[in-house]
């Protein structure tokens, strides 16, 4: 749902050039604050995520929160997937009661230790969760913010995100989100690449009301291109190239009369699973996985609405001296073969054990990626879609 009758202060947008906003006085105040927070934490030797490419997203959120809750007006705010960035510390400095919910246990430890060192106490707290239901109370938060997290969620986990976000928001609460946008961002995640995809993948399934105007595609400067210019590995893993894309932002609102959402349907496989032991004996499972890959994966690929329509070569590049394997999808056909000949479209570089963890659904792609044991190259969006098919093998294999 969209409500264009409410005042539109230009929050909903695809960024054309970050300087268009960052040159404004209220944004300059916020970027100066973000920089000061980072400088203070660095001087104190405190760990903090330093990502100046996120200045527009962080400032865009902070400015909008001031418009919604003019200071001093402390609120209880959830920072979903906050990643120990400067944002949560700026919000705590402003007097808000902030909770950071993150899948990375290291991040949560850092946030809680930093909160104590900086004197925030209970005003800033990190909570770890394992990708299932959020360990939070119903209608607990006055606002939810999330910065470049949604596009990293697998498709099967997105309904759970929306259901849990609506559940923990107080009636009438806002949800402010930013996300990667554009074809170039497919090198790092599974983002929307058109305004239509934003409507189909984010706005329509959210169950929330979009405040202000829908997104419009910006007219990017042909000489400058997209504002995000991120070095990424080339497909062969020997060099870097630049992925160009943008960030986008949306402001949602929970209907004050909206009932609590029903529990989402059960899913097959984890969203983000904790590391656990592989089934025993490993050699037997390795053989079963190989048989499943050869016999079952092509059939499942051709039943997948996104993957079956692509012409792509997915490659598992095994770093422990074992043979890798490729999935080739072309012309409505799919086959799996041992070895890694030719040039792939997407590469998952990992050990044999991590390959088993992925295919068996013992661990999630991003859980292993965060642990730096799995490296992704090429079209990451297609890799994410492919891993949607994993996790079922354990139930299908005797």
HELIX and SHEET records of a PDB file:
HELIX    1   1 UNK A   19  UNK A   22  1                                   4    
HELIX    2   2 UNK A   25  UNK A   43  1                                  19    
HELIX    3   3 UNK A   52  UNK A   54  5                                   3    
HELIX    4   4 UNK A   55  UNK A   68  1                                  14    
HELIX    5   5 UNK A   86  UNK A   93  1                                   8    
HELIX    6   6 UNK A  105  UNK A  117  1                                  13    
HELIX    7   7 UNK A  121  UNK A  123  5                                   3    
HELIX    8   8 UNK A  150  UNK A  152  5                                   3    
HELIX    9   9 UNK A  155  UNK A  168  1                                  14    
HELIX   10  10 UNK A  183  UNK A  187  5                                   5    
HELIX   11  11 UNK A  195  UNK A  198  1                                   4    
HELIX   12  12 UNK A  199  UNK A  203  3                                   5    
HELIX   13  13 UNK A  204  UNK A  206  1                                   3    
HELIX   14  14 UNK A  282  UNK A  292  1                                  11    
HELIX   15  15 UNK A  293  UNK A  297  3                                   5    
HELIX   16  16 UNK A  298  UNK A  302  1                                   5    
HELIX   17  17 UNK A  307  UNK A  309  5                                   3    
HELIX   18  18 UNK A  352  UNK A  360  1                                   9    
HELIX   19  19 UNK A  365  UNK A  370  1                                   6    
HELIX   20  20 UNK A  380  UNK A  387  1                                   8    
HELIX   21  21 UNK A  393  UNK A  396  1                                   4    
SHEET    1   A 4 UNK A   2  UNK A   3  0                                        
SHEET    2   A 4 UNK A 209  UNK A 211  1                                        
SHEET    3   A 4 UNK A 240  UNK A 253 -1                                        
SHEET    4   A 4 UNK A  13  UNK A  14 -1                                        
SHEET    1   B 8 UNK A   2  UNK A   3  0                                        
SHEET    2   B 8 UNK A 209  UNK A 211  1                                        
SHEET    3   B 8 UNK A 240  UNK A 253 -1                                        
SHEET    4   B 8 UNK A 169  UNK A 181 -1                                        
SHEET    5   B 8 UNK A 141  UNK A 147  1                                        
SHEET    6   B 8 UNK A  76  UNK A  80  1                                        
SHEET    7   B 8 UNK A  97  UNK A 102  1                                        
SHEET    8   B 8 UNK A 124  UNK A 128  1                                        
SHEET    1   C 4 UNK A   2  UNK A   3  0                                        
SHEET    2   C 4 UNK A 209  UNK A 211  1                                        
SHEET    3   C 4 UNK A 240  UNK A 253 -1                                        
SHEET    4   C 4 UNK A 228  UNK A 233 -1                                        
SHEET    1   D 5 UNK A 333  UNK A 338  0                                        
SHEET    2   D 5 UNK A 325  UNK A 330 -1                                        
SHEET    3   D 5 UNK A 312  UNK A 318 -1                                        
SHEET    4   D 5 UNK A 346  UNK A 350  1                                        
SHEET    5   D 5 UNK A 375  UNK A 378 -1                                        
END                                                                             
